[in-house]
Amino acid sequence: ISTLVTALIFGAWQPAAQASNDGQLCDGPFGLVLCGSLMAVQALTPKSARELILDAARQGELERLQWLLQMHPGAAKPFDVLASTVYYYRGSSGEPSIPPRQLAVMAYLADLTPDINEAHPNTLLQELAERHSLYKDKRLELVKLLLAHGASARAVNLTKFVKQNISSGIPPSPEDVDVLQRLLDNGADPNLPDKDDTAYGLLVQRGQYQLGETMLAHGASPDALPAPGRPGVLLQLAHNCKRQEDARRAPQFLERQWKECQLAS
């Protein structure tokens, strides 16, 4: 009771940060007391076993996590805890990189997961690779961790990766280049299209010739038409060849492609 009274008094002095959507719930003496009581109830309500497990994973408390999973079997699937932790750190801006203790927790969860390639509807690796990432160093760490623990890159759509992360006229980040290389090395299909585009075609179109070479080295088809009625990659390259800034870079591109570019222009 004393704890509840203390919480009520404490809540009465809090600003109306816990107000309802219209901002009026905590106004006035009665509103402050009401909000204080709500805070007290929340403070005294024990967390579920699942919430405790998720907290331990996000905080990087490996021993506590192991104990909780042992004490509460079935409270949370290791895959669900891993996915929640991966998503949490993918979008976290608090630290420049993921602390080692959190990486250790995720590695532990990955080893417990029966199928790390489970799709809902995408796999964890797809979610990391196919979406734009503000925190590219963290994505690279997470991609490396998942690949090291059995994640398959075969389902990853590299065209979506290029669309979201590789721009025209801007050098790609070292992290993006590293992620693309690792995905290719681990079996990602270089010719998997997205609607009317291919990864290789987009790279040529955007003047990213070095990455285009990387795609060719891993089996990308240079002559594939992305869709009926659309120009092929060679015509895109020919168009780029006419632009002065691309003409300076293009000789570094694959020799056969550059000759085609010169002939077409």
N, C-alpha and C positions, 0 to 999 in steps of 0.2 A: 504493500500500500504506500509506504513511504517513497518507494521508487516512482510510483505512479504520480504521487503528489508533486515530487520534485520535477518530473517531466512536464506536468501541467504548468507549474510555475515557470519553468524554463521556456516552455512553448509560448506562454503569454507574452514573453519579452522578445520573441523572434519577429523579424519583419515578415510581411505577408508574402513570403516566397513560395509558400505552399498553397497559395490561393487557387480557387477554381479557375476555369477558363475565362470567366468574365472578370476575374481579379477582385471579386467582392467577398469571397467566402471568409477571409481572415480579417476583414475590416471591423472595427469596433471592438469593445471589450468582450462581448459574447463570441465574436468570430475568432479572436485570439485564443480564448479558452478552448473553443472547439478545435482549432488547428493544433493547439498544444496537446489535446487529448488524442487526436489522431496520430500525432508523432509518438506519443507514449505507447499507444497500442502497437504501432509499427516496431518500436524499439523492443517491446516485450514479446513480440511474436517470433518464435524461433524459426530459423531458416530450415527449409527442407533439406534432406540429405543430398538431393540433386544440386541445390544451390550451393551447399558447402563444398561439394566436389568441384563445381565450376569455379568457385572462388579460389580454391587451392590450386587449380590448374593455371588460372590466370596470374596468380601471385608467384608461381614458380616454386611452390612448396611441395616438393616431390614426396618426402616422407609422409607428410600429412595426407597427401592425395592417395598414396598407397594404402594408408591405414583406413581412410574413408571408403575406398573401393572395397577393401576387405570386410569392413564392418557393415557396409550397405550394398551387398551384391544385388545387382538388378536395378539399383536406383538411377543409374545413368550408363548408357552404352559408351564404351571407350571411344568409338567412332564419333558419337555426338559431342563428347567432351573435347576431342581433338578438333573437330570442325569448329566448334564454338571458340576455342582458343586461337586457332589459325585466323578466323575472321576478326577476332578481337585485336590481334597484333598486326594484321594486314592494314587496318585502319587507324592504328594508334600512332599519335605524333609525339608522345611524351619523351621518347629516347631515340637517338639516331639509329640504333640497331637493337635487335632483340637480345636481352641479357642471357648469358649462358644458362642460368638456372631455368628460364622458361623454355629454352631450346631443349634442355634435358628432359623436361616434363613432356614436351610434345613428342620427343623421340620415344619416350617410355610409352605414351599412349598409342603411337603409331605401331609399336611392337605388339601391343595388346589387341589391336584392331584386326579382326579376322579378314576383312577385305578393305584395304585402304583405297581401292578403286570403286567403291560403292558409289552409285550415281543417284543424285536427288534434285533435279534430273541430271545435273552435271557432277563430275568428280571434283574433289578438292583441287586437284592440279588444274583442271579446266577453269575453275572459278578464279584461281590465282593468275593464270596466264591470259585468259581471254578478256579480262576487264582492265580498264585503265587503272594504274596505280600511282598515287601521289608519293608513296613511300617506297621507292624502287629498291633501295638497299634491303628493306625488310622482305619485299617479295622475293628477291633473289635468295635470301636466307631460307625462306619457307619452301621455295621450289627445290633447293638443294636438299633440304631435310626430307621432303616427301619422296624425292627420287631415290635418296639413299635408303629409304625404308620400304621400297617396293612399289611406289606409285608408277603407273604406266603413262607415258606421254602419247600413246597412240590415239587417244580420243581428243587430244588438244587440237583445236583449229588454229593453225598458225596465221591464216588470213585474218581472223578476228584479232589475234595478237598484234599483227602489223597495223590493222586499221586503228586500233585503240592507242598504240604506243609509239609508232614510228611516223614522224611527221615529214613533210616536204621542206627541204631547205634548212633543216635543223639537224645537226649531228646527233645520232641516237646516243642515249646514255650508255656508259659501259655496262651498267646493270642490265639494261634491255638487251644489249648484244650478247651478254653472258647467258641470260635466260633463253634467248632464241637458240644459241649454240647448244645448250644443254638439252633443250627439248628435241632438237634435230638428232643429237647424238643418242637420245633415248627412244627413238622410234616414231617421233611425230611425223605425220604424212605431209611432205612439202607441197603436195598438189591438192590438198583438201580445200575446196572452194567455200566461199561464203556468199550466197546469192550469185551475183554476176562477177565476182572478183576472185582472184587468186593471190596468195601472198607474194609470189614472185612478180606478178604483174603490177601489184601496188608498189613494190619496192622500186621497180624500173620507172614507173610513172612518177614517183616521188624523188627520183634522182639518187636513191640509196644504192649505189652500184656495188659497193663492197659487200653489203648484205645480200645483194642479188647473186654475187659470186658464191657466197656461202650456201645459198639455197640450191644453186646449180650443182655444187659439189655433193649435196645430199639428195640429188635425184629430182629436183624440180624440172618440169618440162618447159623449155623456153618458148616453144611454138604453140602451146595449147591455147585455144581460144576460150576465154572465160565464159562467153555466152554467144549465141547466134546474133549476128548483126553488130557485134562490138569489135573494135580493132584489136588485133592480137598484140602480144608483147613486143614483137619486133617493130610494129608500126608506132607503138608508144615510144620505143627507144629512138626511132627515127625522128619523131616529134621533138624529143628531148635534145637530140643531137643538134638541132638548129639553134638551140639557146646557148648563148656564149658561155654562161657559167657551167652548164652541163658539158659543153664541148671540152672544157679544160679537165673535167674529172673523168669523162667517159673513157679516154685511152687506158685508164687503170682497170677498166671493166674487161670482161672476158674478150679475148681478141676476136673471136668469130662474131660475137655480137657487135663489136665496134665496127667491123668491116661492113656488116649488114647496115649499120647505122649510116656509115658514110655513103654507101651505095644508094640507100633510100633517100638521102637528103640531097 
